[in-house]
Structures are given as C-alpha cells and as structure tokens.
C-alpha cells in the first residue's frame, strides 16, 4: 500500500495521502491513527496505514452534477489547446461575447490563443468566419481531475 487511507469521522473512505502528509495531520491533531504498521514508528507516532478524521468533513460537493465554471477549468477541459487553430491556449474566448449577452458557462466558452481571441474580437465564430475544432461541453469532475 503506497498511501495512507483517510476516513471521515463516520468511517467512510475519503482518499489516500502520503505518509508525510499523514504525519502532518497527526501533528495538527486533525486525525487519529485507526490502523498502524506493527512495530514501526515515526518519531512519537506509529507508522499510519489508516487515519480517521476527528471532525466530519462534508463531501456533498463531490457528488454535485457539474463543477462550477472557472477560466482555469475551461483551460483544463480543453487541455490548453486553442479551439480555433489548435495552438497553445492562454486565455478563454466567449462564443457569444459578454458584451452581447454571453455568459460565463461551459457551453459558451472555449480555450483560445491570444491571436485567435483578438481576431475573433466582439463577434461570434460564424461572424468572424472561424471554425471551432470541437463543440464545448460541460465536463465531469472526474474529467477535470484527470487532466
């Protein structure tokens, strides 16, 4: 087992952390050792295999339908690839410009490079005669975390 399993206060599994992180949690007294490696210690602490948090951590956000929109999320979703020229993207472009009622939503934004974003300006892709390489969609949390 490469990591230390972290349990919520109600004994549901949350995630795994490194041994170094686990020791830090013990030092801060946010977790207690539920299971330890027999005969092994790290300073005054037993070598942890399983920790349990002292306080319950709400995890409802993990099960929400879709992650909230952010510029960083759009860049991650599109893998920092410009939706127009497939070059390196450093900014986000609104398909329907904000000045024309466009919103910050997953389906209205794509990653774009600076030159393409400037060329499109305050127009829709059709008006600017710029073809999208893909149709933007709302990503899942897992898809964003994997990128």
N, C-alpha and C positions, 0 to 999 in steps of 0.2 A: 504494500500500500504506500503510495508516494506522498499522499497528503493526509491531513488530519480532518476527519469528518466533524462538521459543526452542526449541532442540533439546536433547534429553537427551544424555548423554555417548556414547550408542550411535547418535546421529544420528537418532533418532525424534522427530517433532514433538510438542511438549508443548502450547504455547499461544502467544499473542501478548501482548506488553506494550507500554506506551508507550515512546517514545524516552527520556523522563526516567527511567523505571524501568530501562531497558536500560543507561543510563549508570551508574546506581547499582550495577547488577550488575557492571559493568566495574570500578568503583572498589573494590568489595568483593572483586574478583578471584574471583567465583564463576562467571564465564563469560568466553569469549573470542569475538572477532569472527570469524565464518566468512565473512560477505559484508558489504561496506560500500558506501555510496553514493560513487561516484567523485568525488574532488576535494572532498568535504565533510568537515569535521571539527567536533567539539565539544570545545573545549579541546584536550587532548593525545590525544583519542580520535577514530578515524574514525567517521563517522555510520553506525551499525549498521543493517543490514537483516535480518541473521540472526546470532543468537548460539548458541553451543554451551556447555552447562554443563560445568564442569571435572570435577565428580563426578556419578556416576549417581544419579538420583532414582527410587526405586521408585514405580510407578504402579498397582500391583495394586488398591489401594483404589478406583480409578476404575471398575473392572470388577466390583466386588462386586455381588451380586444386589440388595440393597436397602440404602439408607442406614440408619445407626443411628438409633434413636428419640431425639428430644430435644423438649423443650417448644417451643423455637423452631421446630423443624421442623414440628410439628403446627400451630402458628400460621401458618407459611408455606404449608403444604399447604392449609389452609382459608382462606387469604387474610384472616386476622384477622376472619373473619365467624363470628358465633355460630351454631352448628348448630341452635339451638332457635328463636331469634327473628330471625335474620339481622342483628342489630345488630353494633356493633364489639366484637370479642372481645379480651379482655386476659389470659385465663387458659385453662387446659386442664382439661377435665372427663373423668373416667373413667366410661365407660358402666357397667361393673361396678366399684363403688367399691373402692379399695385395701383398706379395712377388711374387705371381704367377699371378698378373694382376687383382686381385679382387678390386672392387671399394667400396666406402662408399655410398651404395644405400640401400633403404628399402628392396629390394628383395635379397640382398646379406648379410644381417646382421641379427643376432638374439641375444637375451639376453642369457648370459651363466654364470654359476658359475665359479669360479676360477679353481677348479679341472677339470671340463669338458673342459674348454678352454685350459688348459695345456695338457690334454690328447689328444685332437684333434690336437694340435700343428699346424704345417705347412702343413696340409693335408685337403682334402675335407671330409665331413662327411662319404661319401661312402668309401674312402680310410681308414679312421680311424674306420670303422665299427660302426659308431654311428648314430642312427636313430633320425631324427627330430620329435618332437611331433606335429609340425604344419608347414605349408608352410608359410614363411614370405611374407606379402603383404604390399603395401603402404597404410597407414591409412588415413582417412579423418581428417580434422582439428577438427571436432566435436568429433570424436572418441578419439583423443588425449586429448582434453579438458575434456572429461568425465572421464578420468582415473586418 
